[in-house]
């Protein structure tokens, strides 16, 4: 499925690039703070405890460091929710063009591609997310689900395991690992 670029996007890009250049001092949370949160997540004793930590990680991932970029992302998320896929694609792509190192823009565009069943584009974008934030358990889960849907059991199992290692409270990952383990690795003697 392809979408035509809207004239709005062209004008928006020109304006935003002018205003956004050089406005990304932190580009998301400090790595020290995220490292601390990921350590806590790995040690969480319950899904409720993990959820609180996950929320803080998501908050930090979502903060691009630029009010302009945050506004573009918000518009993209609202468009995605309203099933205005062309607008969402324009917004997420614009965010990526403005700040290619912003992992969450890649993640949201991957989500959009997944929703419209363009798995090749979604997988390509997830690869970009993981290059920027290898601990992105949600991107890993998305990748695992897509591989699972495509009946690619071995890479699906690997992605589920990677997500579960980062976030041991992911019950869906744990169940998928158990389901796929026998198919991929066989039964023990």
Backbone as JSON, one array per atom type, in Angstrom:
{
  "sequence": "XXXXXXXXXXXXXXXXXXXXXXXXXXXXXXXXXXXXXXXXXXXXXXXXXXXXXXXXXXXXXXXXXXXXXXXXXXXXXXXXXXXXXXXXXXXXXXXXXXXXXXXXXXXXXXXXXXXXXXXXXXXXXXXXXXXXXXXXXXXXXXXXXXXXXXXXXXXXXXXXXXXXXXXXXXXXXXXXXXXXXXXXXXXXX",
  "N": [[0.85, -1.16, 0.0], [0.64, 2.15, -0.89], [1.13, 5.66, -0.31], [0.33, 8.92, -1.35], [2.36, 11.82, -1.16], [1.35, 14.56, 0.7], [0.56, 18.0, -0.12], [0.62, 19.52, 2.17], [2.51, 18.22, 3.74], [4.92, 18.79, 2.41], [5.18, 21.6, 2.72], [5.09, 21.72, 5.51], [7.4, 20.26, 6.17], [9.45, 21.95, 5.21], [9.15, 24.23, 6.83], [9.44, 23.12, 9.41], [12.0, 22.0, 9.39], [13.61, 24.23, 9.28], [13.03, 25.42, 11.77], [13.63, 23.35, 13.53], [16.28, 22.6, 13.38], [19.17, 21.89, 15.1], [17.95, 21.83, 17.6], [17.96, 19.72, 19.36], [19.1, 19.01, 22.04], [19.31, 16.97, 24.01], [18.12, 14.81, 22.93], [16.13, 12.74, 23.76], [16.09, 10.76, 26.78], [18.68, 10.78, 29.29], [21.35, 8.49, 29.01], [22.27, 7.36, 31.33], [20.13, 7.51, 33.13], [18.23, 5.95, 31.76], [19.61, 3.52, 31.73], [19.57, 2.92, 34.46], [16.8, 2.61, 34.84], [16.3, 0.4, 33.16], [17.78, -1.54, 34.49], [16.26, -1.73, 36.82], [13.87, -2.64, 35.68], [14.58, -5.19, 34.78], [14.78, -6.45, 37.21], [12.29, -6.34, 38.3], [9.61, -7.47, 40.33], [7.0, -8.07, 39.83], [4.23, -7.9, 37.52], [2.88, -5.47, 37.9], [4.76, -3.82, 39.17], [6.67, -3.77, 37.13], [5.19, -2.47, 35.16], [5.02, 0.18, 36.07], [7.68, 0.99, 35.83], [8.07, 0.56, 33.11], [6.32, 2.53, 32.12], [7.72, 4.87, 32.8], [10.03, 4.55, 31.27], [8.88, 4.6, 28.71], [7.92, 7.23, 28.77], [10.31, 8.65, 28.76], [11.46, 7.74, 26.36], [9.61, 8.82, 24.58], [9.98, 11.53, 24.74], [11.39, 13.71, 22.72], [13.13, 15.79, 22.97], [12.61, 18.05, 21.63], [10.13, 20.41, 21.29], [8.81, 20.87, 18.87], [9.22, 18.52, 17.36], [7.99, 16.72, 19.09], [5.35, 17.59, 18.84], [4.82, 16.96, 16.14], [4.99, 14.19, 16.31], [2.86, 13.67, 18.07], [0.7, 14.48, 16.48], [0.95, 12.56, 14.49], [0.42, 10.22, 15.98], [-2.25, 10.68, 16.74], [-3.42, 10.67, 14.22], [-2.88, 8.04, 13.43], [-4.4, 6.65, 15.31], [-6.93, 7.51, 14.51], [-7.14, 6.2, 12.17], [-6.15, 7.48, 9.95], [-4.13, 6.93, 7.85], [-2.38, 7.88, 5.83], [-1.78, 10.47, 6.67], [-0.61, 9.92, 9.15], [1.63, 8.48, 8.29], [2.96, 10.51, 6.89], [3.56, 12.27, 9.03], [5.18, 10.71, 10.81], [7.26, 10.04, 9.08], [8.24, 12.57, 8.48], [9.17, 13.31, 11.0], [11.27, 11.48, 11.24], [12.9, 12.32, 9.15], [13.63, 14.84, 10.06], [14.93, 14.26, 12.49], [16.84, 11.74, 12.41], [17.93, 10.03, 14.35], [16.09, 9.63, 16.3], [14.63, 7.21, 17.89], [12.0, 6.53, 18.57], [10.35, 7.65, 16.64], [10.9, 6.05, 14.43], [9.91, 3.68, 15.52], [7.15, 4.19, 15.82], [6.45, 4.55, 13.16], [7.02, 2.01, 12.22], [5.04, 0.62, 13.58], [2.78, 1.67, 12.33], [3.2, 0.69, 9.71], [2.98, -2.04, 10.28], [0.28, -2.15, 11.03], [-0.97, -1.6, 8.59], [-0.31, -3.84, 7.25], [2.17, -4.0, 5.93], [4.65, -5.7, 6.15], [7.34, -5.94, 5.38], [8.29, -3.27, 5.28], [7.75, -2.57, 7.91], [9.42, -4.32, 9.36], [11.88, -3.42, 8.44], [11.9, -0.84, 9.56], [11.78, -1.48, 12.29], [14.27, -2.58, 12.58], [15.79, -0.28, 12.39], [14.94, 1.02, 14.71], [15.99, -0.71, 16.68], [18.68, -0.46, 16.17], [19.17, 2.0, 17.23], [18.13, 1.87, 19.81], [18.73, -0.79, 21.39], [17.47, -2.06, 23.48], [14.76, -1.93, 23.23], [12.06, -3.3, 24.06], [9.42, -3.44, 23.16], [9.6, -3.03, 20.4], [11.06, -5.3, 19.78], [9.17, -7.23, 20.5], [7.19, -6.64, 18.62], [8.58, -7.29, 16.28], [8.95, -10.02, 16.75], [6.29, -10.93, 16.72], [5.6, -10.36, 14.06], [7.43, -12.05, 12.68], [6.46, -14.46, 13.66], [3.85, -14.42, 12.58], [4.57, -14.67, 9.93], [5.39, -17.22, 9.86], [8.01, -17.73, 10.49], [9.67, -19.26, 12.49], [12.1, -19.63, 13.96], [13.54, -17.06, 13.96], [11.47, -15.65, 15.18], [11.29, -16.85, 17.72], [13.83, -16.12, 18.7], [13.57, -13.3, 18.81], [11.43, -13.03, 20.64], [12.68, -14.11, 22.9], [14.75, -12.25, 23.29], [13.28, -9.93, 23.89], [12.02, -10.8, 26.24], [14.21, -11.2, 27.89], [15.03, -8.6, 28.37], [12.74, -7.54, 29.53], [11.42, -9.23, 31.86], [8.81, -9.56, 32.72], [7.04, -9.87, 30.68], [4.44, -11.52, 29.85], [3.21, -12.49, 27.51], [5.39, -12.86, 25.83], [6.77, -14.83, 27.22], [4.94, -16.97, 27.08], [4.88, -17.35, 24.3], [7.5, -18.1, 23.82], [7.59, -20.59, 25.11], [5.74, -21.95, 23.51], [6.96, -21.92, 20.97], [9.44, -23.07, 21.38], [9.58, -25.91, 21.32], [8.94, -26.45, 18.64], [11.09, -25.24, 17.31], [13.45, -26.08, 18.59], [13.02, -28.68, 19.24], [12.09, -31.62, 21.15], [13.41, -32.47, 24.32], [15.51, -35.24, 25.27]],
  "CA": [[0.0, 0.0, 0.0], [1.44, 3.38, -0.95], [0.41, 6.88, -0.08], [0.91, 10.09, -1.99], [2.75, 12.87, -0.23], [0.42, 15.67, 0.65], [1.21, 19.31, -0.18], [0.82, 19.94, 3.54], [3.77, 17.66, 4.22], [6.03, 19.52, 1.82], [5.28, 22.89, 3.4], [5.42, 21.44, 6.91], [8.81, 19.88, 6.26], [10.31, 23.12, 5.03], [9.05, 25.07, 8.02], [9.95, 22.43, 10.58], [13.44, 21.82, 9.3], [14.21, 25.51, 9.65], [12.89, 25.65, 13.21], [14.09, 22.24, 14.35], [17.72, 22.35, 13.28], [19.96, 22.24, 16.27], [17.14, 21.95, 18.81], [17.87, 18.41, 20.0], [20.25, 18.92, 22.92], [19.42, 15.72, 24.74], [17.45, 13.8, 22.12], [15.62, 11.73, 24.67], [16.6, 10.72, 28.14], [20.1, 10.47, 29.47], [21.58, 7.05, 29.01], [22.44, 6.93, 32.72], [18.79, 7.31, 33.69], [17.64, 4.78, 31.11], [20.32, 2.33, 32.23], [19.03, 2.66, 35.8], [15.44, 2.1, 34.68], [16.36, -0.95, 32.61], [18.23, -2.42, 35.58], [15.08, -1.94, 37.67], [12.91, -3.45, 34.94], [15.06, -6.58, 34.79], [14.63, -6.98, 38.56], [10.91, -6.16, 38.77], [9.09, -8.69, 40.92], [5.61, -8.31, 39.46], [3.81, -7.11, 36.35], [2.51, -4.12, 38.33], [6.01, -3.08, 39.36], [7.26, -3.58, 35.8], [4.39, -1.48, 34.43], [5.43, 1.53, 36.51], [9.0, 1.25, 35.24], [7.83, 0.67, 31.67], [5.73, 3.85, 31.86], [8.78, 5.88, 32.87], [10.87, 4.37, 30.09], [8.12, 5.13, 27.57], [7.9, 8.69, 28.88], [11.61, 9.16, 28.33], [11.6, 7.46, 24.93], [8.71, 9.69, 23.83], [10.47, 12.91, 24.8], [12.42, 13.85, 21.69], [14.01, 16.92, 23.26], [12.17, 19.16, 20.8], [8.67, 20.58, 21.28], [8.33, 20.76, 17.49], [9.18, 17.11, 17.01], [6.96, 16.1, 19.92], [4.06, 17.95, 18.24], [4.68, 16.15, 14.93], [4.7, 12.82, 16.74], [1.5, 13.65, 18.61], [-0.21, 14.52, 15.33], [1.02, 11.25, 13.86], [-0.27, 9.26, 16.82], [-3.69, 10.92, 16.62], [-3.82, 10.22, 12.89], [-2.86, 6.58, 13.46], [-5.57, 6.23, 16.09], [-8.12, 7.81, 13.71], [-6.97, 5.44, 10.94], [-5.75, 8.39, 8.87], [-2.81, 6.35, 7.68], [-1.51, 8.73, 5.01], [-1.32, 11.57, 7.52], [0.31, 9.34, 10.13], [2.88, 8.19, 7.59], [3.62, 11.8, 6.65], [4.08, 12.82, 10.28], [6.3, 9.9, 11.3], [8.37, 10.18, 8.12], [8.8, 13.91, 8.69], [9.95, 13.25, 12.25], [12.5, 10.74, 10.94], [13.73, 13.18, 8.3], [14.16, 15.92, 10.89], [15.87, 13.71, 13.47], [16.94, 10.31, 12.12], [18.35, 9.24, 15.51], [14.98, 9.52, 17.25], [14.15, 5.83, 17.74], [10.55, 6.39, 18.72], [9.72, 7.96, 15.34], [11.0, 4.81, 13.66], [9.03, 2.7, 16.14], [5.76, 4.48, 15.5], [6.23, 4.28, 11.74], [6.97, 0.55, 12.12], [3.7, 0.24, 14.03], [1.86, 2.01, 11.23], [3.39, -0.29, 8.63], [2.39, -3.29, 10.74], [-1.18, -2.01, 10.99], [-1.43, -1.67, 7.2], [0.17, -5.12, 6.74], [3.39, -3.9, 5.13], [5.62, -6.28, 7.08], [8.71, -5.65, 4.96], [8.62, -1.91, 5.75], [7.73, -2.59, 9.38], [10.64, -4.99, 9.82], [13.0, -2.51, 8.15], [11.88, 0.23, 10.56], [12.14, -2.05, 13.6], [15.73, -2.7, 12.55], [16.29, 1.07, 12.69], [14.68, 1.25, 16.14], [16.93, -1.5, 17.48], [20.03, 0.1, 15.98], [19.25, 3.18, 18.07], [17.82, 1.47, 21.18], [18.65, -2.26, 21.36], [16.66, -2.57, 24.6], [13.35, -1.58, 22.97], [11.35, -4.57, 24.15], [8.19, -3.4, 22.36], [10.01, -3.25, 19.01], [11.4, -6.71, 19.69], [7.91, -7.98, 20.51], [6.57, -6.45, 17.31], [9.36, -8.08, 15.35], [8.63, -11.42, 17.03], [4.92, -11.2, 16.25], [5.62, -10.4, 12.59], [8.08, -13.29, 12.27], [5.51, -15.52, 13.99], [2.8, -14.37, 11.56], [5.16, -15.11, 8.66], [5.8, -18.6, 10.11], [9.47, -17.79, 10.61], [9.67, -19.62, 13.9], [13.39, -19.45, 14.64], [13.77, -15.66, 14.32], [10.43, -15.24, 16.12], [11.73, -17.29, 19.04], [14.95, -15.27, 19.1], [13.08, -11.96, 19.17], [10.69, -13.16, 21.89], [13.65, -14.31, 23.98], [15.45, -10.98, 23.51], [12.33, -9.05, 24.58], [11.81, -11.34, 27.59], [15.43, -10.97, 28.65], [15.01, -7.19, 28.75], [11.57, -7.3, 30.37], [10.98, -10.57, 32.26], [7.4, -9.6, 33.09], [6.24, -9.98, 29.46], [3.8, -12.84, 29.86], [2.99, -12.93, 26.13], [6.67, -13.35, 25.32], [7.06, -16.1, 27.9], [4.06, -17.99, 26.5], [5.31, -17.6, 22.93], [8.76, -18.85, 23.91], [7.24, -21.98, 25.42], [5.04, -22.49, 22.35], [7.87, -22.07, 19.84], [10.65, -23.81, 21.75], [9.52, -27.29, 20.86], [9.0, -26.45, 17.17], [12.4, -24.81, 16.83], [14.56, -26.82, 19.22], [12.65, -30.08, 19.44], [11.86, -32.09, 22.53], [14.59, -33.07, 24.95], [15.45, -36.71, 25.43]],
  "C": [[0.91, 1.23, 0.0], [0.53, 4.58, -0.76], [1.11, 8.0, -0.82], [1.28, 11.11, -0.93], [1.78, 14.03, -0.39], [1.18, 16.98, 0.52], [1.5, 19.83, 1.22], [2.17, 19.46, 4.07], [4.96, 18.44, 3.67], [6.25, 20.85, 2.51], [5.71, 22.68, 4.85], [6.89, 21.08, 7.06], [9.72, 21.1, 6.17], [10.32, 23.99, 6.27], [9.72, 24.4, 9.22], [11.45, 22.24, 10.55], [14.15, 23.1, 9.7], [14.17, 25.71, 11.15], [13.53, 24.56, 14.06], [15.6, 22.04, 14.32], [18.43, 22.82, 14.55], [19.17, 22.31, 17.56], [17.02, 20.62, 19.56], [19.03, 18.21, 20.96], [20.4, 17.58, 23.6], [18.92, 14.55, 23.92], [17.11, 12.58, 22.97], [16.39, 11.74, 25.98], [18.09, 10.42, 28.18], [20.26, 8.97, 29.55], [21.75, 6.52, 30.44], [21.08, 6.63, 33.35], [18.12, 6.09, 33.06], [18.31, 3.49, 31.57], [19.77, 1.93, 33.6], [17.63, 2.04, 35.7], [15.43, 0.67, 34.12], [16.88, -1.95, 33.63], [17.05, -2.75, 36.5], [14.07, -2.85, 36.97], [13.31, -4.92, 34.96], [14.84, -7.25, 36.14], [13.21, -6.87, 39.1], [10.33, -7.51, 39.21], [7.65, -9.01, 40.54], [5.28, -7.5, 38.2], [3.44, -5.67, 36.73], [3.76, -3.26, 38.53], [6.67, -2.78, 38.02], [6.51, -2.5, 35.03], [4.76, -0.05, 34.8], [6.77, 1.92, 35.88], [8.88, 1.42, 33.73], [7.28, 2.06, 31.33], [6.79, 4.94, 31.87], [9.72, 5.77, 31.67], [10.16, 4.92, 28.86], [8.09, 6.65, 27.59], [9.22, 9.26, 28.37], [11.85, 8.9, 26.85], [10.78, 8.45, 24.1], [9.17, 11.13, 23.8], [11.65, 13.06, 23.84], [13.46, 14.91, 22.04], [13.63, 18.16, 22.47], [10.65, 19.27, 20.85], [8.08, 20.43, 19.87], [8.2, 19.29, 17.09], [8.13, 16.37, 17.83], [5.57, 16.38, 19.35], [3.8, 17.14, 16.96], [4.31, 14.71, 15.31], [3.29, 12.69, 17.29], [0.47, 13.65, 17.49], [-0.21, 13.17, 14.63], [0.28, 10.18, 14.65], [-1.79, 9.43, 16.74], [-4.21, 10.45, 15.27], [-3.86, 8.69, 12.84], [-4.09, 6.05, 14.18], [-6.86, 6.43, 15.3], [-8.11, 7.06, 12.37], [-6.77, 6.34, 9.72], [-4.3, 8.04, 8.53], [-1.86, 7.21, 6.84], [-0.95, 9.88, 5.83], [-0.31, 11.05, 8.54], [1.66, 9.05, 9.48], [3.66, 9.47, 7.32], [4.27, 12.34, 7.92], [5.29, 12.03, 10.77], [7.51, 10.01, 10.37], [9.04, 11.54, 8.25], [9.66, 13.93, 9.94], [11.29, 12.54, 12.0], [13.45, 11.6, 10.1], [14.37, 14.3, 9.12], [15.21, 15.4, 11.86], [15.96, 12.19, 13.29], [17.36, 9.44, 13.31], [17.25, 9.08, 16.56], [14.28, 8.17, 17.06], [12.64, 5.71, 17.78], [9.8, 6.76, 17.44], [9.76, 6.73, 14.44], [10.03, 3.76, 14.19], [7.57, 2.94, 15.77], [5.47, 4.24, 14.02], [6.2, 2.77, 11.5], [5.59, 0.03, 12.53], [2.68, 0.51, 12.94], [1.99, 0.98, 10.11], [2.81, -1.65, 9.02], [0.87, -3.25, 10.61], [-1.71, -2.13, 9.56], [-0.88, -2.9, 6.48], [1.34, -5.01, 5.76], [4.54, -4.38, 6.02], [7.06, -5.98, 6.68], [9.14, -4.28, 5.45], [8.66, -1.87, 7.27], [9.01, -3.21, 9.94], [11.86, -4.1, 9.58], [13.06, -1.39, 9.19], [12.22, -0.27, 11.95], [13.66, -2.21, 13.68], [16.37, -1.35, 12.88], [16.08, 1.41, 14.17], [15.76, 0.56, 16.97], [18.38, -1.06, 17.3], [20.25, 1.29, 16.91], [18.99, 2.86, 19.55], [17.62, -0.04, 21.21], [17.79, -2.86, 22.47], [15.17, -2.32, 24.4], [12.54, -2.87, 22.9], [10.09, -4.57, 23.3], [8.51, -3.61, 20.88], [10.37, -4.72, 18.8], [10.15, -7.59, 19.68], [7.2, -7.84, 19.17], [7.26, -7.28, 16.24], [9.02, -9.56, 15.51], [7.25, -11.79, 16.49], [4.9, -11.28, 14.72], [6.29, -11.68, 12.09], [7.16, -14.48, 12.53], [4.41, -15.58, 12.94], [3.29, -14.91, 10.22], [5.66, -16.55, 8.73], [7.32, -18.76, 10.04], [9.78, -18.01, 12.09], [10.99, -19.35, 14.61], [13.67, -17.97, 14.94], [12.69, -15.13, 15.27], [10.83, -15.61, 17.54], [12.87, -16.43, 19.56], [14.51, -13.89, 19.54], [12.27, -12.0, 20.46], [11.65, -13.3, 23.07], [14.38, -13.0, 24.3], [14.55, -10.01, 24.27], [12.16, -9.49, 26.04], [13.04, -11.14, 28.47], [15.48, -9.53, 29.17], [13.91, -6.93, 29.76], [10.95, -8.64, 30.76], [9.52, -10.67, 32.7], [6.47, -9.67, 31.86], [5.65, -11.38, 29.36], [3.55, -13.37, 28.45], [4.27, -13.49, 25.53], [6.99, -14.71, 25.92], [6.22, -17.23, 27.31], [4.49, -18.35, 25.08], [6.61, -18.4, 22.9], [8.46, -20.33, 24.16], [6.58, -22.66, 24.22], [6.01, -22.81, 21.21], [9.09, -22.96, 20.12], [10.66, -25.22, 21.2], [9.63, -27.36, 19.33], [10.4, -26.15, 16.66], [13.51, -25.72, 17.33], [14.27, -28.3, 19.42], [12.44, -30.41, 20.9], [13.16, -32.7, 23.05], [14.41, -34.56, 25.11], [15.25, -37.05, 26.88]]
}
